[in-house]
């Protein structure tokens, strides 16, 4: 598996170089960055990202929850080619103005199942 720059970005004090992550950790960081980057936010790669950060600010109904879950699945399958079998489960936190999103996916190269939980909003 390829290596990439660690997120959040870190500098190795001994070498002065960017710290890298590899394998499953690098994929997890990529999934997080894709979902937490607003579509159009990246000036060079303006098709990268999602619109899930907008969901907490709209009327949350079961239909909107299903739309969010579908967007997470489709966005990750389109933008992160190292994963497959993406599942997303979203729920509004009782008494809170945020959504919790649990993402599960399989790493193609290893067959390993991974998960990530995000608080949106």
Steps between C-alpha positions, in 0.01 A plus 500: 500500500612850423599757759376856516523810715358447848188690599496720693826617345802447724870578466761256626719719726805281441488516119291808430293294254129433490390192695343236277238237570463168323247230431175489694589813699554699178168377361318598824651849481396528135140398580489759779642775277259424215197518727609802703607709201216706357463437127667788314713596801826368353616758242675254269291187547159666521308175439654344810292493817135469592207711614433316827607801706182675378261238640483617864372838380194364319183340629603148596241240409535129429512586129791742556681238711469249213623765254804563722576129528472457122725802438767363734498162323507645148760766582742254655460242224566770240792673673684225691581212261673291769173414677175319420182378674441839659217527751390818677271539799396847617296610799417829667634523851212550746495858626796594280533695177734248344487173313706192574610310190652152519677387183604140439703389202723219378860559392532341155864396531471322836128420528508661844180669624548842656270756659508869580262716703455868424313777677354734241389845607 
